[in-house]
């Protein structure tokens, strides 16, 4: 199997969305989980329940208990260079401010 890799420098589209921001005002963000995949990183096998809100260390421990590997695909608006191979034993996570805001099996 050949895995294609790509990356995006910023603008991943993680779980926070700006709400009513105007120039010169404070930006308010939503902490609701993202409903779309961040980082334009392709397809996933499905959501990975139980990871939203965890720190990276907590997510790693949960993945280990579930016999899965964990891959951070991006954080705080920056996307990592990742392969596009799909794996049912891997959980991909995106973090904002040190917490998982998006997680999927893939």
Secondary structure in CASP SS format (residue, H / E / C, confidence):
PFRMAT SS
TARGET T0000
AUTHOR 0000-0000-0000
METHOD secondary structure of the structure
MODEL  1
X C 1.00
X C 1.00
X C 1.00
X C 1.00
X E 1.00
X E 1.00
X C 1.00
X C 1.00
X C 1.00
X C 1.00
X C 1.00
X C 1.00
X C 1.00
X C 1.00
X C 1.00
X C 1.00
X C 1.00
X E 1.00
X E 1.00
X C 1.00
X C 1.00
X C 1.00
X C 1.00
X C 1.00
X C 1.00
X C 1.00
X C 1.00
X E 1.00
X E 1.00
X C 1.00
X C 1.00
X C 1.00
X C 1.00
X C 1.00
X C 1.00
X C 1.00
X C 1.00
X H 1.00
X H 1.00
X H 1.00
X C 1.00
X C 1.00
X C 1.00
X C 1.00
X C 1.00
X E 1.00
X E 1.00
X C 1.00
X C 1.00
X C 1.00
X C 1.00
X C 1.00
X C 1.00
X C 1.00
X E 1.00
X H 1.00
X H 1.00
X H 1.00
X H 1.00
X H 1.00
X H 1.00
X H 1.00
X H 1.00
X H 1.00
X H 1.00
X C 1.00
X C 1.00
X C 1.00
X E 1.00
X E 1.00
X E 1.00
X E 1.00
X E 1.00
X E 1.00
X E 1.00
X C 1.00
X C 1.00
X E 1.00
X E 1.00
X C 1.00
X C 1.00
X E 1.00
X E 1.00
X C 1.00
X C 1.00
X C 1.00
X C 1.00
X C 1.00
X C 1.00
X E 1.00
X E 1.00
X E 1.00
X E 1.00
X E 1.00
X E 1.00
X E 1.00
X C 1.00
X C 1.00
X E 1.00
X E 1.00
X E 1.00
X E 1.00
X E 1.00
X E 1.00
X E 1.00
X C 1.00
END
